Amino acid sequence: MEQTASRIGQQSREFREDARALSSVVERVGVEPLTRLHTTLVDAVDSFGQAELHFRKADRREALEVDLDCAAAAREHGQRYQEAGLDLLDTAMEQVDAATAELSELESADGAAAAELAAKLETELRYRTAGLEVKSSDAREIVDVLTEAVETGRGGSIDRVVDYIREGIDQLYNVRRRRDRGTEGNLSGWCKAALIVAVGVAIVAVVAACAASGGISCAAAIPLAGTGVTTAGKLLQKYC
């Protein structure tokens, strides 16, 4: 189906609605800069997704040598969204420092609550992902990405959490700067990196906060899993 500007806008709104719901879960950690960071990351992923829809529209016309004026306009729109996404990642990297300062103030605990949360979360992620209308290979990669986030947060090491976030931003930035914009492969490189920053960052933050304080964030396991997997599904459905 041809992607009109209105249709692309609708896909963007649907993705952002689900992804922003993750930010409301992150709010339960009680670290405001972290919530702002996650919102910025969602905006970046959405910008890249819209860029791809416009680029594909241009690619089809150029390949068939038809409607080249429309192709040029679509490519211009795509480039604009691409650059906006890269700028948002620059902003996100700056926001990491503010989030790190407040995360570091979380009190250490024995991590027992986080271990229990992680076990429940991993099981729930598998069940929820099995319900997505995606290829089995994509489902496996989604689970692998999200399970890594759970394991990273389980230990409650704020340094490791920050490293995870920075590495995710770097990975997405680097694949989008490539000539192919990270679009090659079964589950493309850019989409895998987008899963890390849009969903993985939320998971690692909530699990780490639970490990550190055993507070209200520990009760967010099930809504986090459901919202996270729904967001992952929307990402693949809309943009990948």
C-alpha positions in Angstrom: 0.0 0.0 0.0 1.3 3.4 -1.0 2.5 5.5 2.0 0.9 9.0 1.8 2.0 11.7 4.1 -1.2 11.3 6.2 -0.7 7.5 6.5 2.9 8.0 7.6 1.7 10.5 10.2 -0.8 8.0 11.4 1.8 5.3 11.8 4.0 7.7 13.7 1.1 8.5 16.1 0.4 4.9 16.7 4.0 4.0 17.5 4.5 7.0 19.7 1.3 6.3 21.7 2.6 2.8 22.7 6.2 3.9 23.2 5.3 6.8 25.4 3.4 4.4 27.6 6.8 2.9 28.4 7.9 6.3 29.6 5.0 6.4 32.1 6.4 3.1 33.5 9.9 4.6 33.7 8.4 7.5 35.7 7.8 5.0 38.5 11.6 4.8 39.0 11.3 8.4 40.3 14.3 9.8 38.3 12.8 12.6 36.2 15.9 13.0 33.9 15.6 9.3 33.0 12.0 9.8 31.9 13.0 12.8 29.8 15.9 10.7 28.3 13.6 7.9 27.4 11.1 10.3 25.7 13.9 11.8 23.7 15.0 8.3 22.6 11.4 7.4 21.5 11.3 10.6 19.5 14.6 9.7 17.8 13.4 6.2 16.8 10.2 7.7 15.5 12.1 10.2 13.4 14.3 7.4 11.9 11.1 5.3 11.2 9.4 8.1 9.4 12.7 8.7 7.4 12.6 5.1 6.2 9.0 5.3 5.0 9.9 8.4 2.9 13.1 6.8 1.6 11.3 3.7 0.6 8.7 5.8 -1.3 11.6 7.5 -3.1 13.4 4.2 -3.8 10.4 2.6 -5.5 9.9 5.5 -7.9 13.6 5.8 -8.7 13.8 2.0 -9.3 10.9 2.1 -11.8 11.9 5.5 -13.2 8.4 7.1 -12.6 7.2 10.1 -10.8 10.7 11.4 -10.1 9.6 14.7 -8.8 7.6 12.9 -6.1 10.7 10.7 -5.5 12.9 13.8 -5.0 10.4 15.3 -2.5 10.1 12.0 -0.6 13.9 11.7 -0.3 14.1 15.3 0.9 11.5 14.6 3.6 13.4 11.4 4.5 16.7 13.2 4.9 15.0 15.8 7.1 13.7 13.2 9.5 17.0 11.4 9.4 18.9 14.5 10.5 16.3 15.2 13.2 16.8 11.7 14.6 20.6 12.1 14.7 20.2 15.5 16.5 17.9 13.9 19.1 20.5 11.2 19.8 23.0 14.0 20.5 20.5 15.5 22.9 20.0 12.1 24.5 23.7 11.6 25.1 23.8 14.9 26.9 20.8 13.8 29.0 22.5 10.7 30.1 24.7 12.7 32.5 21.8 14.2 34.3 20.1 10.8 34.6 23.3 9.2 35.9 23.7 11.7 38.7 20.2 10.9 40.1 20.4 7.2 39.4 23.6 7.1 41.5 21.6 8.4 44.5 19.5 5.2 44.6 20.3 3.2 47.8 21.9 -0.2 47.4 20.0 -3.3 48.4 20.6 -7.1 48.3 19.0 -7.4 44.9 16.6 -10.2 45.9 13.6 -8.3 44.8 15.2 -7.6 41.4 16.1 -11.2 40.9 12.5 -12.2 41.5 11.4 -9.4 39.2 13.8 -10.4 36.5 12.7 -14.1 36.5 9.0 -13.1 36.2 9.8 -10.5 33.5 11.8 -12.9 31.3 9.0 -15.4 31.4 6.4 -12.7 30.6 8.5 -11.3 27.8 8.6 -14.7 26.1 4.8 -15.2 26.4 4.0 -11.7 25.2 6.4 -11.9 22.2 5.0 -15.2 21.2 1.7 -13.4 20.6 3.2 -10.9 18.1 2.4 -11.3 14.4 6.1 -11.4 13.4 8.4 -14.0 12.0 9.9 -16.6 14.4 13.4 -15.3 13.7 12.3 -11.7 14.6 10.6 -12.9 17.7 13.8 -14.7 18.8 15.8 -11.5 18.3 13.3 -9.4 20.2 13.5 -11.7 23.2 17.3 -11.8 23.0 17.5 -8.0 23.1 15.0 -7.6 25.9 16.4 -10.4 28.0 19.9 -8.7 27.8 18.3 -5.6 29.2 16.8 -7.6 32.1 20.1 -9.2 32.9 21.9 -5.9 32.7 19.5 -4.3 35.2 19.4 -7.4 37.5 22.7 -6.7 39.2 21.7 -3.2 40.2 25.0 -1.7 39.0 24.3 1.9 38.0 27.6 2.0 36.1 26.6 -1.0 34.0 23.1 0.6 33.4 24.7 3.8 32.2 27.1 1.9 30.0 24.1 0.0 28.5 22.3 3.2 27.7 25.4 4.9 26.2 26.2 1.8 24.1 22.7 1.7 22.8 22.7 5.3 21.8 26.1 4.9 20.1 25.0 1.8 18.3 21.9 3.4 16.9 23.8 6.6 15.9 26.5 4.6 14.1 24.2 2.4 12.1 22.1 5.3 11.0 25.2 7.1 9.9 26.1 4.2 7.6 25.5 4.5 3.9 22.7 1.9 4.1 21.4 3.5 7.3 21.5 0.1 9.0 18.6 -1.2 6.8 20.2 -4.5 5.7 19.5 -7.9 7.2 16.5 -9.9 8.5 15.9 -7.8 11.6 17.8 -4.8 10.3 20.7 -3.3 12.4 18.9 0.0 12.9 15.7 -1.7 14.1 17.6 -3.9 16.6 19.4 -0.8 17.9 16.1 1.0 18.1 14.7 -1.9 20.2 17.5 -1.3 22.7 17.0 2.4 23.1 13.1 2.5 22.9 12.4 -0.6 25.0 15.6 -1.9 26.5 16.5 1.3 28.3 13.1 1.3 30.0 13.5 -2.3 31.1 17.1 -1.9 32.4 16.1 1.3 34.3 13.2 -0.3 36.1 15.0 -3.5 37.0 18.1 -1.6 38.2 16.0 0.7 40.3 14.3 -2.4 41.8 17.7 -3.9 42.6 18.9 -0.7 44.2 15.9 0.1 46.4 13.3 -2.7 46.3 10.7 0.1 45.9 7.6 0.6 43.8 9.4 -0.1 40.5 9.5 -3.8 41.5 5.7 -3.9 41.0 6.0 -2.7 37.4 7.1 -6.1 36.0 4.0 -7.1 34.2 2.9 -3.8 32.7 6.5 -3.2 31.7 6.6 -6.5 29.8 3.3 -6.0 28.1 3.9 -2.4 27.1 7.5 -3.2 26.1 6.6 -6.0 23.8 3.7 -4.1 22.3 6.0 -1.2 21.5 8.5 -3.6 20.0 5.8 -5.1 17.8 4.6 -1.7 16.7 8.2 -0.7 15.8 8.6 -3.8 13.6 5.1 -3.4 12.1 5.4 0.3 11.3 9.0 0.9 10.4 11.1 -2.3 9.9 
